[in-house]
């Protein structure tokens, strides 16, 4: 039987309406694989901004990393605590002031928070040459265009082109190391459609992760080169 807090928090890895479905498995696998690709012996101290109930923090913690998670949802933080994530804080990411992290994650946070704010917070939280890994949606993609045809479309803050993302990262102290495209799925966010694994294999076969200008979602790994100057950022 599922814990009440698992039911209370929608975007949990054990909630079928959140990430416990084929779309959730697909996205988590893509995002976690990208994170693992960029982990090396220079990384130990990790900050997970908007980390929910520990979708990435928990496996990283179990992998021996020193992980801190920040999220506004109290049910999510309760789940984190129950799962052994001791450094999990229920607070606005703007209020978190700890610094000198080796890696900052902000996975899917651009969907609900201004990318500029998230990038600046990540920069302030990182040591020099630390890594920032995040996800953004691509306004040049077919999915963005379909989304804008809806009468009751949801607000998505991360609606930018690849070039606009590049400029935003560069202006705020980051050098992009890698961009990878994904999520060409024609299904809802919490879909359990049986075709999802098949389409995932097609994505891999056709190397759609390299079709950045049309990819619906984009994974970014960035290196902090200098401190951002908030007053000059746009």
Secondary structure, DSSP 4 states (H G I P E B T S, - for coil): ---HHHHHSTT-TT-TTTTSSHHHHHHHHHHHHHHHHT--TT--EEEEET-TTTTTHHHHHHTT-EEEEEES-HHHHHHHHHTT--SEEES-GGG-----EEEEEETTGGGTS-HHHHHHHHHHHEEEEEEEEEEEEETTSHHHHHHTT-TTPPP-TTEE-HHHHHHHHHHTTEEEEEEEEE----S-TT---TTHHHHHHHHHHTTGGG-TTT-SEEEEEEEE-S---GGG--
